[in-house]
Each structure stands twice: as structure tokens, then as C-alpha cells.
Amino acid sequence: MCMACAIVSIATEAAEVIDRLENELAEGNIEELRQQVEDLRRERDDARRQVCELLVEGGCVTVEQVSRERGWDCFKEAHG
């Protein structure tokens, strides 16, 4: 599996887990689940940033442009 494919897979899996945990917030320890969601969001956004960086190598687009094209906001926290 190529590096970009693996990173996309990780980001997709993290997004699915985030969705599941958000749905479970009302059923369990809210603070613990909230922290897990936040950790997974950071992991997902990091994976998305890595995908963007891999896609721009040798190209003439920026990582922010790649992110916007995919509808991701993974650079929102990273850059301010």
C-alpha cells in the first residue's frame, strides 16, 4: 500500500471513530469520550495534512489548496 493510501485510510478510520464516539457521548463518560474525540480529530487532521503534503511534492499547488479542494479544514488549527 502506498504511503498516501495508508494515510487516507487512517484519516478515514479516524473520521468514522469520531462519528461513533460523538454518538456515544450521551451514553457514557462524557469527558473521557470528549477527550477521545478531540485526540482522534487531531490524528485525523494530522493524517490529512500529511496527504496534502505528499500531493503537493513537485507540484505547483499549496497544501492549503489541496485541503480546500477536498473540503478539509485540517489546517485551521495548525496555522492559527
Long-range contacts (C-beta under 8 A, 24 or more apart in sequence): 3-54, 4-51, 4-54, 4-55, 7-47, 7-50, 7-51, 7-54, 8-47, 8-51, 10-43, 10-44, 10-47, 11-44, 11-47, 11-48, 11-51, 14-40, 14-41, 14-43, 14-44, 14-47, 15-44, 18-44, 44-74, 45-72, 45-73, 45-74, 45-77, 45-78, 46-74, 48-72, 48-74, 49-74, 49-75, 49-78
